[in-house]
């Protein structure tokens, strides 16, 4: 502001008036900012009841009564999926009792971060499996550390929810040079069977089996029945995960057995008979290995993947016997158990 051509006294009055206006405006702005600024809250988060996988559970958030949250205002809760890394955020309005209630569903344990205004708090939620995990006998051998955790993804939908599909370009790329190579049956003659299954850890997982198109319907039906009776698996994914067999053609079946992985197709020679080049029935996608860690194979000069379970045939829901539900289900769907040649993990399709 300029004061040219004004008498000195009038300029002074304007300066004083302007200063007072600016001071009053500053005070008003400060007062308004204080009125709009949220009071710092101390948040507390708690579970109403223990959390269980695939079931909605309620999480409550409230603030100290001395600085309550505003009724009707929104609070947010966010967490990261431990398998996919995807972040989920949900909002909930604060109720008249100064509590915001969230309905959350998670597959496995998560850390939930709750926010209201600038205040945040975090709660570690232990999401228990729907069924009790299966524990091995105390004197049983331990698997390698890398194989003790099931990394298969969560189940999709209710029940077995099985599907059969052609091999995708991505699936073919992962198989070539591992479970499939030149001289094997056509990739077009194989199918990808996806099915939910109950894991040894008590959680439901999504499994993948690569099978011959001719047996895929039988596999789908049998594994749907296994899900219904609650039969458990250590893992269920294509053997390509374990890389190429370092001593011969095909994917590394030795590692797949050591992991206790259930699988079907692997274009390879018979285990321990690689030099003789005797083809395995798995090369046609018409043979199935189930929970091999607990159901070893008496191969030529070796017992794989471990001797303890072979010698003891210890009591475990994973040990396959003639009267086991899994044996009865597969037999009813055209599969023969390999116990007659001491391959307890093995089934082959007879139609």
Secondary structure by P-SEA (a helix, b strand, c coil): cccccccaaaaaaaaaaaaaaaaaaaaaaaaaaaaacccccbbbbbbcccccccbbbbbbbbccccccccccbbbbbbbbcccccbbbbbbbccccccbbbbbbbbccbbbbbbbccccbbbbbbbccccbbbbbcccccccccccccccccccccccccbbbbbcccaaaaaaaccccccccccccccbbbbbbbbbccccbbbbbbbbbcccaaaaaaaaaaaaaaacccccccccccccccccccccccaaaaaaacccccccccccccccccccccccccccbbbcccccbbbbccccccccccccccccccccccccccaaaaaaaaaccccccccccccbbbbcc
